[in-house]
Amino acid sequence: MFRTVKSIAAVVGLGLSLALTAVLPAQEAQAAPATGQISLSPATGPAGSAVTVSGTGFKASTTGTVIAGATTFPFKSAASGAFSTSITIPSAATGSLTITAKTSSIQASSVFTVTAPVPAVPPVSTAALRFGVATAGGPLASGELDEVAQLAGESPSIVLFYQDFLQAPPITEMNSVRARGAVPLVTWEPWAWGGGTEQPAYSLDRIAAGDFDAHITQWGQALAAWGQPVQLRFAHEMNGNWYPWAEGVNGNQPGDYVNAWRHVHDIVAATGAGNVSWVWSPNVPYYGSTDLAGLFPGAGYVNVVALDGYNWGTSASWSSWISPQDLFAPGIAQLRTLAPGVPILISETASAEAGGNKAAWNTDLVSYLAAQPDVMGFVWFHLQKETDWRINSSATSASAFKTALQARRTS
């Protein structure tokens, strides 16, 4: 009997509940509080960043506040319940910072991730001895160039990179270099990369005979149209035997190099590319290298004379430690004889770690070159290639390099 009464009551209660449920859904939906949402743009960055906070789902035409740490920013929603306002991340903020937007009845939050500040890139130096660099990623690898600037304490004023004869004029790359306040040093190599030293299609006599005139003209016209200063280093290290434009390899004969250089120079000049500075760049002379006198095209065809030279230390079986002065002084003397009064550039250099003190070598290099009034600058080969040539191959190397550049700026 007792169970029967309970069952009846349960049924009555269930019926009443179902009846109420059928009546209330629409009313409950109308009375449910609005749900706001916010988004941040950007959602990450250093303290002090300007951030746009956008919200939806708030009451229409209502004032509210965005809270970032201890700082508040007012906003007012539109008729749609949306809003957008600008805030500044507090300068003392770290880690994950909750950003909250609230009105009297609605609140929404999102998280801003505070990152370490990006260090300012040092400016280009005005020192008489210019500092340049080549990096693995080339002129479009801005992160690499920024790293070099931090290591050196100044941004490079020359950025060296390489193009072969199959590539179009590197306008994008030159624009990137120019945007950094530097001058592009384009090493223009008359061969197809990866083809080795024996490439008959690129022999010097074929260049001089006009086989590549259309391509050379295209480059000249593009450089002329670009109009900004550019250094063009054509067929470098020609006194060695490791490139197909060297005399004695690839069918090239004595005199062919000068003929090819003058031919290329004249075609580019005919396009009106007066913004091009021609850089004639042999390797530092060594026992068995081709004599420079027979490779020099004449002062009228050259604006800058240059040298490539590395201190290999004991990183190779054939090499030994050499001081900057012993490495460069003999070649600089020959350049002065061949082209008196023409500016000199050390167009590639670096030192290995093995076999000596690289930090001391860096100091001596900058000191020696800064004492040569006709040496306009040097370009550091900041790559890990045959050995670790990079400025920061060790902490002591990087510190000495930065200190040496600072000393030449203030001396």
Summary of the structure (lengths in Angstrom):
residues: 411
radius of gyration: 34.1
end to end distance: 111.4
largest distance: 127.0
contacts: 1309
relative contact order: 0.09
helix: 33%
strand: 26%
